[in-house]
Amino acid sequence: MSQTLSHAGLRISRFAAGYPKRQIIHNLNVPLLPRGKITVLLGPNGSGKSTLLRALAGLGNAQGELHLDDTELMQLPFAKRAEQVVYLPQSLPAGVHLHVLESIIVAQRASGGLNSREKENEVLTLLRQLGIEHLAMSYLDQLSGGQKQLVGLAQSLIRQPSLLLLDEPLSALDLNYQFHVMDLVRKETRKRNIVTLVVVHDINIALRHGDHVLMLKNGELIANGEPAEVISAESLAQVYGVRGRIERCSQGIPQVMIDGLVSEPTL
């Protein structure tokens, strides 16, 4: 794939998304989310983070322009778009009675992977990297919520996407796996040179693992840039309604400290 450096990534222009009678995302413009970088979506509940990911994947109602490198995704049939864009929702569909290994091989075949020993080894390697190789012959409908999230991530990565969309992939994971998964996603994003967007609620995860941040509120882009630039006392007050500060720990890693509320929360 030969794109010039200035075009390698995702560009979002005049983008709107939502439901037939209710628009959630309003006129979103993001110049470039480069390949090989993790972009974290931040914002309070109802700000449009999940709606945006679904719309980028071609699910739901959307208008505007989405350029992935030199391809206009909005003009592609859904099946063609799905060859380049992989979306992982917060939870896998219920009632799927397949072995973990089978489910990932199915995802691999859906992206053109062949049923060969080499491909099976690729799946087992990915399971090993995620720390769930021991679950290969377990059934999906017998797994915990956290285990299902890890299997979903494996299904997503095995499809070799150009654009990876992860909606709260850490929500059911303990602290050990949260760090492990974000570290793996970062490594795979760089190794595969893909565009990765991740929705998280923990702002400290964005500070530690993100390369870029989009901060949303009420469907509008409030801030866009590097985590250390975007996440500030001012943006925390404006977007989350909290009084906070950014301090560095003994290892020099920035962390958010919340001291109180600027306004009462609204859901």
C-alpha positions in Angstrom: 0.0 0.0 0.0 1.6 3.2 -1.1 0.2 6.4 0.4 2.0 9.6 1.0 2.7 10.4 4.6 0.3 13.2 4.6 -2.6 10.9 3.6 -1.8 7.8 5.6 -4.6 7.6 8.2 -8.2 8.5 8.9 -9.6 11.9 8.1 -13.1 12.9 9.3 -14.9 15.8 7.6 -18.4 17.3 8.3 -19.4 14.1 9.9 -22.8 13.7 11.6 -24.3 10.5 13.1 -27.2 9.3 15.3 -30.7 8.0 14.9 -33.4 8.8 12.4 -35.1 11.3 14.7 -32.1 12.3 16.8 -28.7 13.4 15.7 -25.9 12.6 18.3 -22.7 13.6 16.5 -22.7 17.1 15.1 -20.4 18.3 12.3 -17.3 16.5 13.4 -14.0 17.4 11.7 -10.7 15.7 12.5 -7.8 16.5 10.1 -5.8 13.2 10.5 -5.6 10.3 12.8 -2.3 8.7 11.7 -1.6 5.0 11.2 0.5 3.3 14.0 -1.1 5.5 16.7 -3.8 4.9 19.3 -6.5 7.5 19.5 -8.6 7.5 22.8 -12.2 8.8 22.8 -13.0 10.5 26.1 -16.2 12.1 27.3 -19.0 11.7 29.8 -21.9 9.3 29.4 -24.1 10.3 26.4 -21.4 12.3 24.7 -21.5 10.2 21.5 -18.4 8.0 21.8 -20.1 4.7 21.0 -22.3 6.3 18.4 -19.2 7.6 16.7 -17.5 4.2 16.6 -20.6 2.5 15.2 -21.0 5.1 12.5 -17.3 4.8 11.5 -18.0 1.1 11.1 -20.9 1.7 8.9 -23.6 0.9 11.4 -26.5 3.4 11.9 -27.2 6.7 10.2 -24.3 8.9 9.2 -23.4 11.7 6.8 -20.2 13.3 5.8 -16.7 12.1 4.6 -14.4 9.4 6.0 -11.2 9.0 4.2 -9.0 6.1 5.2 -5.8 6.9 3.3 -7.2 7.7 -0.1 -10.3 5.6 0.2 -13.7 7.3 0.9 -15.3 4.8 3.3 -18.7 6.3 3.1 -19.0 5.4 -0.6 -18.1 1.7 -0.1 -20.7 -1.1 0.2 -20.8 -2.3 3.8 -19.1 -5.7 2.9 -16.2 -3.8 1.3 -15.9 -1.4 4.2 -15.9 -4.3 6.7 -12.8 -5.7 5.0 -10.9 -2.7 6.2 -12.8 -1.6 9.3 -13.3 -3.9 12.4 -15.6 -2.8 15.2 -15.6 -4.5 18.6 -18.7 -3.6 20.7 -18.7 -3.6 24.4 -19.9 -7.2 24.5 -20.1 -10.2 22.2 -23.5 -11.4 21.0 -25.1 -13.8 23.5 -25.9 -17.4 22.8 -22.9 -18.3 20.5 -22.0 -21.9 21.2 -18.6 -22.2 19.6 -15.2 -23.0 20.9 -13.0 -20.0 21.3 -10.5 -21.3 18.8 -13.3 -22.0 16.3 -14.7 -18.5 16.7 -11.4 -16.9 15.9 -10.8 -19.1 12.9 -14.2 -18.1 11.6 -13.3 -14.4 12.0 -10.0 -15.2 10.2 -11.8 -16.8 7.3 -14.2 -13.8 7.1 -11.2 -11.6 6.3 -9.8 -14.0 3.6 -7.6 -16.1 5.8 -7.1 -19.7 4.7 -7.7 -22.8 6.7 -4.1 -23.9 7.1 -1.8 -25.0 9.8 0.1 -21.7 9.6 -3.1 -19.8 10.1 -4.1 -21.9 13.1 -0.6 -21.2 14.6 -1.3 -17.5 14.1 -4.5 -17.8 16.1 -2.8 -19.8 18.9 0.0 -17.2 19.0 -2.5 -14.4 19.4 -4.4 -16.3 22.2 -1.0 -16.8 23.9 -0.2 -13.1 23.7 -3.6 -12.2 25.2 -3.0 -14.8 28.0 -6.1 -16.9 27.1 -4.5 -19.8 25.2 -5.9 -22.1 27.9 -9.4 -21.1 26.8 -9.0 -22.3 23.2 -11.4 -25.2 23.6 -13.8 -23.5 26.0 -17.2 -22.5 24.7 -17.9 -18.8 24.2 -21.2 -18.9 26.1 -19.4 -20.3 29.2 -16.9 -17.5 29.5 -16.9 -14.6 31.9 -17.5 -11.1 30.7 -13.8 -10.3 30.8 -12.8 -13.5 29.0 -15.3 -12.7 26.2 -13.8 -9.2 25.8 -10.4 -10.8 25.3 -11.7 -13.3 22.8 -13.5 -10.4 21.0 -10.2 -8.6 20.8 -8.5 -11.7 19.3 -11.3 -12.0 16.7 -10.8 -8.3 15.8 -7.0 -8.5 15.5 -7.0 -11.7 13.5 -9.0 -10.0 10.7 -6.0 -7.7 10.0 -8.0 -4.4 9.9 -6.7 -1.1 8.7 -9.0 0.7 11.1 -9.7 -0.9 14.5 -12.6 0.4 16.6 -12.7 -0.8 20.2 -15.7 0.3 22.4 -14.7 0.0 26.1 -12.6 -3.1 25.7 -11.4 -2.8 29.3 -14.7 -2.5 31.1 -14.9 -6.1 32.4 -11.1 -6.6 32.9 -9.2 -6.4 36.1 -6.2 -4.1 36.5 -3.7 -6.7 35.3 -5.5 -7.4 32.1 -6.3 -3.7 31.5 -2.6 -2.9 31.4 -1.8 -6.0 29.4 -4.5 -5.4 26.8 -3.6 -1.8 26.3 0.1 -2.7 26.0 -0.8 -5.3 23.4 -3.1 -3.0 21.4 -0.3 -0.4 21.3 2.3 -2.9 20.1 -0.1 -4.4 17.5 -1.2 -0.9 16.3 2.5 0.0 15.7 3.5 -3.4 14.2 0.5 -3.6 11.8 0.6 0.2 11.2 -3.2 0.6 11.6 -5.5 3.3 12.9 -6.9 2.4 16.3 -9.7 4.2 18.1 -10.5 3.1 21.7 -13.3 4.3 24.0 -12.3 4.3 27.7 -13.7 5.9 30.8 -10.4 6.0 32.8 -8.6 9.2 31.9 -5.3 7.9 33.3 -5.4 5.1 30.7 -5.6 7.7 28.0 -2.6 9.6 29.5 -0.5 6.5 29.8 -1.4 4.5 26.7 -2.9 7.0 24.2 -1.0 8.8 21.5 -3.9 11.0 20.6 -7.2 12.1 22.3 -10.6 13.2 21.0 -12.7 14.7 23.8 -16.4 14.8 23.1 -19.4 16.4 24.9 -23.0 16.4 23.7 -21.9 15.1 20.3 -19.4 17.8 19.6 -15.6 17.8 19.6 -14.2 19.8 22.5 -10.5 19.0 22.2 -8.2 17.1 19.8 -4.5 16.5 20.2 -1.9 14.7 22.3 -3.1 13.5 25.7 -0.9 15.9 27.7 -2.2 18.8 25.7 -5.9 17.9 25.7 -6.3 16.6 29.3 -6.1 19.7 31.5 -7.8 21.2 34.5 -9.8 23.4 32.1 -11.0 20.6 29.8 -11.9 18.4 32.9 -14.1 21.2 34.2 -15.6 21.9 30.8 -16.3 18.3 29.7 -16.8 16.4 33.0 -17.8 19.1 35.4 -15.0 18.3 37.9 -12.3 20.2 39.6 -9.1 18.3 38.8 -5.4 18.6 38.3 -2.7 16.7 36.4 0.3 15.6 38.5 3.3 13.4 37.7 4.1 10.4 39.8 7.6 9.5 41.0 8.2 7.8 37.6 7.2 11.0 35.7 3.9 9.6 34.4 1.0 12.2 34.5 -2.1 11.3 36.5 -5.4 12.9 37.0 -6.4 13.9 40.5 -10.0 14.9 41.2 -10.6 17.4 44.0 -14.4 18.0 43.6 -17.3 19.0 41.4 -17.8 22.1 39.4 -21.4 21.0 38.6 -23.8 18.3 39.6 -23.8 15.3 37.1 -26.6 14.9 34.7 -27.4 11.5 33.0 
